[in-house]
Amino acid sequence: MAEAQRTLPAPAALGPSADRREAAWRRYAVIVAVHVAVILLWQLAVDLIGIRSFILPSPLAMLRTLPLASYAWGSNTLVTATEIFGGFALAVAVGVALALLFSWSRLLTLLVFPLFVTLNMIPKVALGPLIIVWLSYGIGPNILITFSLCFFPILLTMSRGLREVEPELLDLVRSLKGSRWQLFAKIQLPGALPYLFSGMKVAAILAVAGAVVGEFIASDRGLGYLMIQVQTSLDTAGMFMAVALLAGLGIGLYLAVLLLERLMIVQDARVE
């Protein structure tokens, strides 16, 4: 009996993990409860105070627009989602690739990186019309506008992450005749992942703005285009519903980044 008791895991060893999960669920429950409470208060305020629908529609009035075919919510949401996720994915791929090149060449960093800083200072609202003139309008140019907003935060954080690797560790791999790709895949990338995900979280927030900017400037599809169309008739419920769907797309992208971060990085290594 004494030997069996000694083989049992100590409760204290399991405590921290269970407490951490419980605290996370409580945090999620509070976040959901706050959002639900705001929506309920919004509905009650509109009903009790009698706010006119063209000023502030109720959540129920917004939901009543969903089954109406004139809005084409499904196709317009799909177009905007393609622009958001496409521009974001392109920014991640190009940002990581350029950050890697900068980590390999100081001369390239000196010549090109300041140029990217200067280009990032250009307001994307001013850059949008030029992209439309060069490439016409449609999903492709809007993906490019989204990319232009998401690219620099990813490049900046990934470059910093690659620089944070200990020089002694890099010298050790080089002394063992490790290739540049092995150096990146085995040493630099794992060490830079926390910084990369930090930049991806910022880019996920900017991606929605990029897609909407493109659709506001020139587009014939998408949620931003739909908002422009319903604005002329003071269809505030439709505008609010479009905004809610845009927020949902942004939240979905952000949660996808968080999930990927949890799968690839241990909690103590994450950059909050």
C-alpha positions as CSV (number, residue, x, y, z in Angstrom):
1,M,0.0,0.0,0.0
2,A,2.8,2.4,0.9
3,E,4.5,1.7,-2.5
4,A,1.2,2.3,-4.4
5,Q,0.7,5.6,-2.5
6,R,4.2,6.7,-3.5
7,T,3.5,6.1,-7.2
8,L,0.4,8.3,-7.3
9,P,1.0,11.8,-8.8
10,A,1.1,14.6,-6.3
11,P,-1.9,16.9,-6.4
12,A,0.3,19.9,-6.4
13,A,1.9,18.7,-9.6
14,L,-1.4,18.8,-11.4
15,G,-2.7,21.9,-9.7
16,P,-1.0,24.7,-11.7
17,S,-2.1,23.4,-15.1
18,A,-5.7,22.8,-14.0
19,D,-5.8,26.2,-12.3
20,R,-4.5,27.8,-15.5
21,R,-7.1,26.2,-17.6
22,E,-9.8,27.2,-15.2
23,A,-8.6,30.8,-15.1
24,A,-8.6,30.8,-18.9
25,W,-12.2,29.6,-19.1
26,R,-13.3,32.2,-16.6
27,R,-11.6,34.9,-18.7
28,Y,-13.4,33.7,-21.8
29,A,-16.7,33.5,-20.0
30,V,-16.3,37.1,-18.8
31,I,-15.5,38.3,-22.3
32,V,-18.6,36.6,-23.8
33,A,-20.8,37.9,-20.9
34,V,-19.6,41.5,-21.5
35,H,-20.4,41.3,-25.2
36,V,-23.8,39.8,-24.6
37,A,-24.6,42.4,-21.9
38,V,-23.7,45.2,-24.3
39,I,-26.0,43.8,-27.0
40,L,-28.9,43.4,-24.5
41,L,-28.4,46.9,-23.2
42,W,-28.3,48.2,-26.8
43,Q,-31.6,46.5,-27.6
44,L,-33.3,47.8,-24.4
45,A,-32.1,51.3,-25.0
46,V,-33.5,51.4,-28.5
47,D,-36.8,49.9,-27.3
48,L,-37.3,51.9,-24.2
49,I,-35.9,55.3,-25.3
50,G,-37.4,55.1,-28.7
51,I,-34.3,55.9,-30.7
52,R,-35.2,56.3,-34.4
53,S,-33.9,53.4,-36.5
54,F,-32.0,55.5,-39.0
55,I,-30.0,56.9,-36.1
56,L,-29.4,53.7,-34.2
57,P,-31.0,50.4,-35.3
58,S,-31.6,47.7,-32.8
59,P,-29.7,44.4,-33.0
60,L,-33.0,42.7,-33.9
61,A,-33.4,45.1,-36.8
62,M,-30.0,44.3,-38.0
63,L,-30.7,40.6,-37.9
64,R,-33.9,41.1,-39.9
65,T,-31.7,42.2,-42.9
66,L,-29.9,38.9,-43.1
67,P,-32.5,36.9,-45.1
68,L,-33.2,39.7,-47.6
69,A,-31.8,38.8,-51.0
70,S,-31.1,42.4,-52.0
71,Y,-28.2,42.6,-49.7
72,A,-26.5,39.4,-51.0
73,W,-24.7,39.0,-47.6
74,G,-23.2,35.7,-48.5
75,S,-21.4,36.7,-51.7
76,N,-20.4,40.1,-50.4
77,T,-19.0,38.6,-47.2
78,L,-17.1,36.0,-49.1
79,V,-15.5,38.7,-51.3
80,T,-14.3,40.7,-48.3
81,A,-13.1,37.6,-46.5
82,T,-11.0,36.7,-49.6
83,E,-9.5,40.2,-49.6
84,I,-8.8,40.1,-45.8
85,F,-7.3,36.6,-45.6
86,G,-5.5,36.8,-48.9
87,G,-3.8,40.1,-48.1
88,F,-2.9,38.8,-44.7
89,A,-1.4,35.6,-45.9
90,L,0.6,37.4,-48.6
91,A,1.9,39.8,-46.0
92,V,3.1,36.9,-43.8
93,A,4.8,35.1,-46.6
94,V,6.6,38.2,-48.0
95,G,7.4,39.7,-44.6
96,V,9.0,36.5,-43.3
97,A,11.0,36.0,-46.6
98,L,12.3,39.6,-46.6
99,A,13.1,39.5,-42.9
100,L,15.2,36.3,-43.6
101,L,17.0,38.0,-46.4
102,F,17.8,41.0,-44.2
103,S,19.2,38.7,-41.5
104,W,21.6,37.3,-44.1
105,S,22.7,40.5,-45.7
106,R,23.6,43.7,-43.8
107,L,24.1,45.5,-47.1
108,L,20.6,44.6,-48.3
109,T,19.2,45.8,-45.0
110,L,21.1,49.1,-45.3
111,L,19.9,49.7,-48.8
112,V,16.3,48.4,-48.7
113,F,14.9,48.5,-45.2
114,P,14.9,52.3,-44.9
115,L,13.0,52.4,-48.1
116,F,10.3,50.2,-46.6
117,V,10.1,52.5,-43.6
118,T,9.6,55.5,-45.9
119,L,6.9,53.7,-48.0
120,N,5.1,52.7,-44.8
121,M,4.7,56.3,-43.9
122,I,2.5,56.9,-47.0
123,P,-1.2,56.9,-45.9
124,K,-2.8,53.9,-47.5
125,V,-5.9,55.9,-48.3
126,A,-3.7,58.0,-50.6
127,L,-2.0,54.9,-52.0
128,G,-5.3,53.2,-52.7
129,P,-6.4,55.3,-55.7
130,L,-2.9,54.8,-57.3
131,I,-3.3,51.0,-57.0
132,I,-6.8,51.3,-58.6
133,V,-5.4,53.3,-61.5
134,W,-2.6,50.9,-62.1
135,L,-4.5,47.6,-61.6
136,S,-8.2,48.6,-62.1
137,Y,-10.5,47.5,-59.4
138,G,-11.5,44.1,-58.0
139,I,-10.4,41.5,-55.5
140,G,-6.8,41.6,-56.6
141,P,-6.1,45.3,-56.0
142,N,-8.0,45.1,-52.7
143,I,-5.8,42.2,-51.6
144,L,-2.8,44.3,-52.5
145,I,-4.1,47.3,-50.4
146,T,-4.7,44.9,-47.5
147,F,-1.1,43.5,-47.9
148,S,0.3,47.0,-47.8
149,L,-1.2,47.6,-44.4
150,C,-0.3,44.2,-42.9
151,F,3.2,43.8,-44.4
152,F,5.3,46.2,-42.3
153,P,4.4,45.1,-38.8
154,I,5.2,41.5,-39.7
155,L,8.5,42.5,-41.4
156,L,9.5,44.6,-38.4
157,T,8.7,42.0,-35.7
158,M,10.1,39.1,-37.6
159,S,13.4,41.0,-38.3
160,R,13.7,41.8,-34.6
161,G,13.0,38.1,-33.7
162,L,15.8,36.9,-36.0
163,R,18.2,39.4,-34.5
164,E,17.4,38.2,-30.9
165,V,19.0,34.7,-31.5
166,E,22.1,34.3,-29.4
167,P,25.2,34.8,-31.6
168,E,27.1,32.0,-29.8
169,L,24.4,29.5,-30.9
170,L,24.6,30.7,-34.5
171,D,28.4,30.4,-34.5
172,L,28.0,26.8,-33.1
173,V,25.8,25.8,-36.0
174,R,28.1,27.4,-38.5
175,S,31.1,25.6,-37.0
176,L,29.2,22.3,-37.5
177,K,28.8,23.2,-41.3
178,G,25.1,23.8,-41.0
179,S,23.6,25.4,-44.1
180,R,21.7,28.7,-44.1
181,W,18.4,26.9,-44.4
182,Q,19.2,24.6,-41.5
183,L,20.3,27.6,-39.5
184,F,17.0,29.3,-40.2
185,A,14.7,26.2,-39.8
186,K,16.4,24.9,-36.6
187,I,17.6,28.0,-34.8
188,Q,16.3,31.3,-36.1
189,L,12.7,30.5,-36.9
190,P,11.8,28.8,-33.5
191,G,13.4,31.7,-31.7
192,A,11.6,34.3,-33.8
193,L,8.1,32.8,-33.8
194,P,7.0,34.7,-30.7
195,Y,7.9,38.0,-32.4
196,L,6.3,36.9,-35.6
197,F,3.0,36.1,-33.9
198,S,3.1,39.5,-32.2
199,G,3.3,41.2,-35.6
200,M,0.6,38.9,-37.0
201,K,-1.8,40.0,-34.3
202,V,-1.3,43.6,-35.2
203,A,-1.6,42.8,-38.9
204,A,-4.9,40.9,-38.3
205,I,-6.4,44.1,-36.9
206,L,-5.2,46.1,-39.9
207,A,-6.3,43.6,-42.5
208,V,-10.0,44.5,-42.1
209,A,-9.2,48.2,-42.6
210,G,-7.2,47.5,-45.7
211,A,-10.0,45.5,-47.4
212,V,-12.6,48.2,-46.5
213,V,-10.3,51.0,-47.8
214,G,-10.1,49.2,-51.1
215,E,-13.8,48.7,-51.4
216,F,-14.6,52.2,-50.4
217,I,-12.3,53.6,-53.2
218,A,-13.5,51.5,-56.1
219,S,-15.3,48.2,-56.0
220,D,-18.4,46.5,-57.2
221,R,-18.6,43.8,-54.5
222,G,-17.9,43.3,-50.8
223,L,-19.2,44.6,-47.5
224,G,-17.5,48.0,-47.9
225,Y,-19.1,48.4,-51.3
226,L,-22.5,47.4,-49.8
227,M,-22.1,50.0,-47.1
228,I,-21.7,52.7,-49.7
229,Q,-24.8,51.5,-51.5
230,V,-27.1,51.4,-48.5
231,Q,-25.8,54.8,-47.2
232,T,-27.7,56.7,-49.9
233,S,-31.0,55.4,-48.6
234,L,-30.2,55.8,-44.9
235,D,-30.4,52.1,-44.4
236,T,-28.6,52.2,-41.1
237,A,-29.6,48.7,-40.2
238,G,-27.8,47.4,-43.3
239,M,-24.8,49.5,-42.6
240,F,-24.6,48.3,-39.0
241,M,-25.0,44.7,-40.1
242,A,-22.1,45.1,-42.6
243,V,-20.0,46.6,-39.8
244,A,-20.9,43.6,-37.6
245,L,-19.9,41.1,-40.3
246,L,-16.6,43.0,-40.8
247,A,-15.9,42.8,-37.1
248,G,-16.7,39.1,-37.2
249,L,-14.2,38.5,-40.0
250,G,-11.5,40.4,-38.1
251,I,-12.2,38.5,-34.9
252,G,-12.1,35.2,-36.7
253,L,-8.7,36.1,-38.2
254,Y,-7.4,37.2,-34.8
255,L,-8.6,34.1,-33.1
256,A,-7.0,31.9,-35.9
257,V,-3.7,33.6,-35.2
258,L,-4.1,33.0,-31.4
259,L,-4.9,29.4,-32.0
260,L,-1.9,28.9,-34.2
261,E,0.2,30.6,-31.6
262,R,-1.0,28.3,-28.9
263,L,-0.3,25.3,-31.1
264,M,3.3,26.4,-32.0
265,I,4.6,28.3,-29.0
266,V,4.6,27.4,-25.3
267,Q,2.9,30.0,-23.1
268,D,6.1,31.2,-21.3
269,A,7.7,32.1,-24.7
270,R,4.8,34.2,-26.1
271,V,5.3,37.9,-26.5
272,E,2.2,39.5,-25.1
